[in-house]
Amino acid sequence: MKPRPAYRVFRVVALTFVVLSLLAPLLWMIAASFKTNVDIYDPGKALSFSPTMGNYAKVLQQANYVEFIVNSLWVAFAATVASLILGLPAAYSMSRFNMKKSALVVLMARVIPGVSLLVPWYYVFSNLKMVGGFGVLIISHMFVSLPLVVYIMMGYFDSLPEELEEAGLVDGLTHIGAFRRVILPLSVPGIATSGILSFIFSWNNFMFALVLSDADTKTLPVAIFDFVGYASIDWGGLMAASTVVTLPIMLIALFVQKYVVSGLTAGATKG
């Protein structure tokens, strides 16, 4: 049965409204990054203005944002890899031994507001002389990424038949060998999904890095605050810095979305 013309019109209008609502702030941010502060405050130059690259020059040269980009890449990459190393065996064990209650406890770590942990974390890590280093940032970001990896991979491991491991055991593999040589190669879509999402969450994390980093380990989301002063805000530099933070993740999400969707849907069914 074909949809009625009125329904099709309503669907197009609704989808257009949703897309424009989501894209409008992003497009305004990108456009403002090519404006001077005077043009940003002028409503008459919302669409008609002379673009300038001065804001990006300020971000990439004067503000030394290349160092902050490297810091963000390192922290996100290290937190993602460490979460995968710890999370994959944990998810496999919880899946095969039906540890559903333990999985819910792990998921609770993802649900708990991170701000409630900042004070005790700062107290503990300051006593350990770790505040301001990359190690404390990686550990704090794992608080977000590790439960995500465990919960996604539990569903994926549940979808893999246990007969595959049993066949490996018959051929002489140990349980660890069957996990490494049979299960992990079949779980590449799920691993890619959890790894990509963990990297994105770590890259965008602001709160932990704001409290636990210093000038040498500052990440991009925190470095954006350099354009916010006590008496004034450099809106052009702020929009350019925000674009530098946002566009890489948007491009990654655009190119890997099919792998993320396939990994999530593959773990949604069992058998």
RAHUJO-V139267 format. One record per helix or strand. SS is the DSSP state (A for helix, B for strand). FROM is the first residue (numbers start at 1). TO is the last residue. If there is no record, write none. Layout:
SS:FROM:TO  SS:FROM:TO
//
This chain:
A:5:32  A:37:41  A:43:45  A:54:62  A:65:96  A:100:111  A:115:127  A:134:158  A:162:170  A:175:186  A:188:204  A:207:212  A:220:227  B:228:228  B:233:233  A:235:266
//
